[in-house]
């Protein structure tokens, strides 16, 4: 019946492949069947019986490289895909890794091995070492906080930014809900907050950076990033679950902007809602933002107001630093209701190659915000890197 | 302690609010606590004790309008949010609906009531009636198929397009894995396939439309959409899970393009992987693509190779057509391994306001593809709308 599907010539497809390791539920026979199905579903999306044999031979169809028992109920399937089919655009790349298969239960992306296809990606412009260089901080975890709550007038947000910077915070990000609201316009906020941080830096001699939230649609995001850069903002906050990972990659790769990027996990929870579907924390919050050019990845820490386990978080942090075909390591940023008192716990769990993000907790320690920041800084200095 | 957080003046926030109905697991006390927590988490992201009271009074913080028992283990919480805080940008709008809360288990978006905030959205340009008008088909379900498999040379894809169009298919979409691969360049494919469909239309007198896949990053997508339009393509395929819903909204709202949009569910599976988290099928595949301007929404049908239940699919289809503050109804497009023989079942489940998408199944019916299409058309005509 194949004759009904034409395939008149070979396609020019390179030999470079990357490997995705999927955890698949079932006994060996079931897992193998699901893995083979996945090789077709994620590429030709066509019944095996109808696919011109040439497409299998040429490697357009995914290849099951190995299938190994994972535990009593599941297997690990290593599937390779052609780099030329996935392209260097993360919309198509992610589509190949998990597009349709995300809609099927019992299959989870555990980790990705880019191999020679890594050449299609620049990864983070700065990474851990580059961000430390920008900030001039080499001997302790970095400190980050957030401008909030949404609803404050711009002047109050700028005042907060000034006090955080005066107190020695390294990175001040917008809360990810600060967009371009009528009551707090992007340009108004960003220009005032960037100026407030610059003023504090002149007084302290430090190099605090302000990272406004530029998450928006394709027509606004590049414009906002440029505006931020022109105001002197020192980086960008983006939520790739909302604007797409490829949008992040494009801003990261922009040589005129050349700003560090902080990735926020908003709207990505679906992929870790079930332990047997979606992505591992390691891949979703560790490897993928790194591939998309983030220099640091925010995630909900264990013990905060979210529900990630300690084990999830440690595996996630490993994804930020493990060798990845030459792509730079990035900072893990555990967050979500952290208090100043938890810094010891964070350093114990993650080591000192870490950004400590304390938001509301910074207000709780005492009435003088800059003083609270300095106290946090003192604690962070106890953990030399 | 509030004095530490400045709030020197009121913000100018309009009274228009929209309502999100969340299903929340727990007993009444637990559900109420989670619902109130959500009102803060999704807006000010700040502990209630630290939020300046003015932000609550002015409505920046979400409001729990009602809490009703859903079943023995869960409640329905209706939470309203300020339209001015969510803005008309779907990145921020979705962030407010489910950004951080997506990372918490046991909370699911059931449905959305836009109320007066609907004025911020144009919704679908065509919708059901407009798409029928474009195609000149008023008396039966519409027919759709896909150009695939990935890996075919452009000439073969164009040949398929010609045969599908000759056989009377209304809408021919790219497979969602056809991007801009080295072995099948976007511009080459789109120009040849659009020309093939135009040639068939000249011969048949029909109005078949070709919808290329324009899913890509912000720098490429608008350019590809414009190229497609200039080639005579009759619509666009987009996967908003990969490129973002706001990117879809912007192309839908583009008055120069003015093309119908077909939404593909790739990479959205995480949100329906757990029955107690993420989104209902009704909201995710019915209401939200409609809000983002899609004219039709593809989803995996029950009984195919995916795992949506019949109940999920019927609720989803209801989300495409139920009254939604003046936003046009759109077509449900059940898909995923449909065969010609299943048309009766589809029409029985969804009625005739439906797009029937048959991919690989069209090849199976017999060796002459155009003849297979004509047979499908004959069956569809048995279900007058």
Boltz contact constraints between the chains, C-beta under 6 A:
constraints:
  - contact:
      token1: [A, 4]
      token2: [B, 363]
      max_distance: 6.0
  - contact:
      token1: [A, 4]
      token2: [B, 367]
      max_distance: 6.0
  - contact:
      token1: [A, 6]
      token2: [B, 156]
      max_distance: 6.0
  - contact:
      token1: [A, 6]
      token2: [B, 159]
      max_distance: 6.0
  - contact:
      token1: [A, 7]
      token2: [B, 152]
      max_distance: 6.0
  - contact:
      token1: [A, 8]
      token2: [B, 156]
      max_distance: 6.0
  - contact:
      token1: [A, 9]
      token2: [B, 153]
      max_distance: 6.0
  - contact:
      token1: [A, 11]
      token2: [B, 151]
      max_distance: 6.0
  - contact:
      token1: [A, 11]
      token2: [B, 183]
      max_distance: 6.0
  - contact:
      token1: [A, 12]
      token2: [B, 183]
      max_distance: 6.0
  - contact:
      token1: [A, 13]
      token2: [B, 183]
      max_distance: 6.0
  - contact:
      token1: [A, 43]
      token2: [B, 150]
      max_distance: 6.0
  - contact:
      token1: [A, 44]
      token2: [B, 149]
      max_distance: 6.0
  - contact:
      token1: [A, 44]
      token2: [B, 150]
      max_distance: 6.0
  - contact:
      token1: [A, 45]
      token2: [B, 148]
      max_distance: 6.0
  - contact:
      token1: [A, 45]
      token2: [B, 175]
      max_distance: 6.0
  - contact:
      token1: [A, 46]
      token2: [B, 148]
      max_distance: 6.0
  - contact:
      token1: [A, 46]
      token2: [B, 149]
      max_distance: 6.0
  - contact:
      token1: [A, 46]
      token2: [B, 360]
      max_distance: 6.0
  - contact:
      token1: [A, 47]
      token2: [B, 360]
      max_distance: 6.0
  - contact:
      token1: [A, 50]
      token2: [B, 360]
      max_distance: 6.0
  - contact:
      token1: [A, 50]
      token2: [B, 363]
      max_distance: 6.0
  - contact:
      token1: [A, 51]
      token2: [B, 149]
      max_distance: 6.0
  - contact:
      token1: [A, 55]
      token2: [B, 151]
      max_distance: 6.0
  - contact:
      token1: [A, 60]
      token2: [B, 151]
      max_distance: 6.0
  - contact:
      token1: [A, 84]
      token2: [B, 182]
      max_distance: 6.0
  - contact:
      token1: [A, 85]
      token2: [B, 181]
      max_distance: 6.0
  - contact:
      token1: [A, 87]
      token2: [B, 179]
      max_distance: 6.0
  - contact:
      token1: [A, 87]
      token2: [B, 181]
      max_distance: 6.0
  - contact:
      token1: [A, 89]
      token2: [B, 216]
      max_distance: 6.0
  - contact:
      token1: [A, 89]
      token2: [B, 217]
      max_distance: 6.0
  - contact:
      token1: [A, 91]
      token2: [B, 215]
      max_distance: 6.0
  - contact:
      token1: [A, 91]
      token2: [B, 216]
      max_distance: 6.0
  - contact:
      token1: [A, 91]
      token2: [B, 242]
      max_distance: 6.0
  - contact:
      token1: [A, 91]
      token2: [B, 243]
      max_distance: 6.0
  - contact:
      token1: [A, 92]
      token2: [B, 179]
      max_distance: 6.0
  - contact:
      token1: [A, 94]
      token2: [B, 242]
      max_distance: 6.0
  - contact:
      token1: [A, 94]
      token2: [B, 267]
      max_distance: 6.0
  - contact:
      token1: [A, 95]
      token2: [B, 242]
      max_distance: 6.0
  - contact:
      token1: [A, 95]
      token2: [B, 266]
      max_distance: 6.0
  - contact:
      token1: [A, 99]
      token2: [B, 266]
      max_distance: 6.0
  - contact:
      token1: [A, 99]
      token2: [B, 267]
      max_distance: 6.0
  - contact:
      token1: [A, 100]
      token2: [B, 266]
      max_distance: 6.0
  - contact:
      token1: [A, 102]
      token2: [B, 267]
      max_distance: 6.0
  - contact:
      token1: [A, 102]
      token2: [B, 269]
      max_distance: 6.0
  - contact:
      token1: [A, 102]
      token2: [B, 270]
      max_distance: 6.0
  - contact:
      token1: [A, 103]
      token2: [B, 269]
      max_distance: 6.0
  - contact:
      token1: [A, 103]
      token2: [B, 300]
      max_distance: 6.0
  - contact:
      token1: [A, 103]
      token2: [B, 306]
      max_distance: 6.0
  - contact:
      token1: [A, 104]
      token2: [B, 306]
      max_distance: 6.0
  - contact:
      token1: [A, 105]
      token2: [B, 307]
      max_distance: 6.0
  - contact:
      token1: [A, 148]
      token2: [B, 45]
      max_distance: 6.0
  - contact:
      token1: [A, 148]
      token2: [B, 46]
      max_distance: 6.0
  - contact:
      token1: [A, 149]
      token2: [B, 44]
      max_distance: 6.0
  - contact:
      token1: [A, 149]
      token2: [B, 46]
      max_distance: 6.0
  - contact:
      token1: [A, 149]
      token2: [B, 51]
      max_distance: 6.0
  - contact:
      token1: [A, 150]
      token2: [B, 43]
      max_distance: 6.0
  - contact:
      token1: [A, 150]
      token2: [B, 44]
      max_distance: 6.0
  - contact:
      token1: [A, 151]
      token2: [B, 11]
      max_distance: 6.0
  - contact:
      token1: [A, 151]
      token2: [B, 55]
      max_distance: 6.0
  - contact:
      token1: [A, 151]
      token2: [B, 60]
      max_distance: 6.0
  - contact:
      token1: [A, 152]
      token2: [B, 7]
      max_distance: 6.0
  - contact:
      token1: [A, 153]
      token2: [B, 9]
      max_distance: 6.0
  - contact:
      token1: [A, 156]
      token2: [B, 6]
      max_distance: 6.0
  - contact:
      token1: [A, 156]
      token2: [B, 8]
      max_distance: 6.0
  - contact:
      token1: [A, 159]
      token2: [B, 6]
      max_distance: 6.0
  - contact:
      token1: [A, 175]
      token2: [B, 45]
      max_distance: 6.0
  - contact:
      token1: [A, 179]
      token2: [B, 87]
      max_distance: 6.0
  - contact:
      token1: [A, 179]
      token2: [B, 92]
      max_distance: 6.0
  - contact:
      token1: [A, 181]
      token2: [B, 85]
      max_distance: 6.0
  - contact:
      token1: [A, 181]
      token2: [B, 87]
      max_distance: 6.0
  - contact:
      token1: [A, 182]
      token2: [B, 84]
      max_distance: 6.0
  - contact:
      token1: [A, 183]
      token2: [B, 11]
      max_distance: 6.0
  - contact:
      token1: [A, 183]
      token2: [B, 12]
      max_distance: 6.0
  - contact:
      token1: [A, 183]
      token2: [B, 13]
      max_distance: 6.0
  - contact:
      token1: [A, 215]
      token2: [B, 91]
      max_distance: 6.0
  - contact:
      token1: [A, 216]
      token2: [B, 89]
      max_distance: 6.0
  - contact:
      token1: [A, 216]
      token2: [B, 91]
      max_distance: 6.0
  - contact:
      token1: [A, 217]
      token2: [B, 89]
      max_distance: 6.0
  - contact:
      token1: [A, 217]
      token2: [B, 246]
      max_distance: 6.0
  - contact:
      token1: [A, 217]
      token2: [B, 247]
      max_distance: 6.0
  - contact:
      token1: [A, 217]
      token2: [B, 250]
      max_distance: 6.0
  - contact:
      token1: [A, 218]
      token2: [B, 218]
      max_distance: 6.0
  - contact:
      token1: [A, 218]
      token2: [B, 247]
      max_distance: 6.0
  - contact:
      token1: [A, 219]
      token2: [B, 250]
      max_distance: 6.0
  - contact:
      token1: [A, 242]
      token2: [B, 91]
      max_distance: 6.0
  - contact:
      token1: [A, 242]
      token2: [B, 94]
      max_distance: 6.0
  - contact:
      token1: [A, 242]
      token2: [B, 95]
      max_distance: 6.0
  - contact:
      token1: [A, 243]
      token2: [B, 91]
      max_distance: 6.0
  - contact:
      token1: [A, 243]
      token2: [B, 244]
      max_distance: 6.0
  - contact:
      token1: [A, 244]
      token2: [B, 243]
      max_distance: 6.0
  - contact:
      token1: [A, 244]
      token2: [B, 244]
      max_distance: 6.0
  - contact:
      token1: [A, 246]
      token2: [B, 217]
      max_distance: 6.0
  - contact:
      token1: [A, 247]
      token2: [B, 217]
      max_distance: 6.0
  - contact:
      token1: [A, 247]
      token2: [B, 218]
      max_distance: 6.0
  - contact:
      token1: [A, 250]
      token2: [B, 217]
      max_distance: 6.0
  - contact:
      token1: [A, 250]
      token2: [B, 219]
      max_distance: 6.0
  - contact:
      token1: [A, 266]
      token2: [B, 95]
      max_distance: 6.0
  - contact:
      token1: [A, 266]
      token2: [B, 99]
      max_distance: 6.0
  - contact:
      token1: [A, 266]
      token2: [B, 100]
      max_distance: 6.0
  - contact:
      token1: [A, 267]
      token2: [B, 94]
      max_distance: 6.0
  - contact:
      token1: [A, 267]
      token2: [B, 99]
      max_distance: 6.0
  - contact:
      token1: [A, 267]
      token2: [B, 102]
      max_distance: 6.0
  - contact:
      token1: [A, 269]
      token2: [B, 102]
      max_distance: 6.0
  - contact:
      token1: [A, 269]
      token2: [B, 103]
      max_distance: 6.0
  - contact:
      token1: [A, 270]
      token2: [B, 102]
      max_distance: 6.0
  - contact:
      token1: [A, 270]
      token2: [B, 270]
      max_distance: 6.0
  - contact:
      token1: [A, 270]
      token2: [B, 271]
      max_distance: 6.0
  - contact:
      token1: [A, 270]
      token2: [B, 278]
      max_distance: 6.0
  - contact:
      token1: [A, 271]
      token2: [B, 270]
      max_distance: 6.0
  - contact:
      token1: [A, 273]
      token2: [B, 273]
      max_distance: 6.0
  - contact:
      token1: [A, 273]
      token2: [B, 274]
      max_distance: 6.0
  - contact:
      token1: [A, 273]
      token2: [B, 277]
      max_distance: 6.0
  - contact:
      token1: [A, 273]
      token2: [B, 278]
      max_distance: 6.0
  - contact:
      token1: [A, 274]
      token2: [B, 273]
      max_distance: 6.0
  - contact:
      token1: [A, 274]
      token2: [B, 274]
      max_distance: 6.0
  - contact:
      token1: [A, 277]
      token2: [B, 273]
      max_distance: 6.0
  - contact:
      token1: [A, 278]
      token2: [B, 270]
      max_distance: 6.0
  - contact:
      token1: [A, 278]
      token2: [B, 273]
      max_distance: 6.0
  - contact:
      token1: [A, 300]
      token2: [B, 103]
      max_distance: 6.0
  - contact:
      token1: [A, 306]
      token2: [B, 103]
      max_distance: 6.0
  - contact:
      token1: [A, 306]
      token2: [B, 104]
      max_distance: 6.0
  - contact:
      token1: [A, 307]
      token2: [B, 105]
      max_distance: 6.0
  - contact:
      token1: [A, 360]
      token2: [B, 46]
      max_distance: 6.0
  - contact:
      token1: [A, 360]
      token2: [B, 47]
      max_distance: 6.0
  - contact:
      token1: [A, 360]
      token2: [B, 50]
      max_distance: 6.0
  - contact:
      token1: [A, 363]
      token2: [B, 4]
      max_distance: 6.0
  - contact:
      token1: [A, 363]
      token2: [B, 50]
      max_distance: 6.0
  - contact:
      token1: [A, 367]
      token2: [B, 4]
      max_distance: 6.0
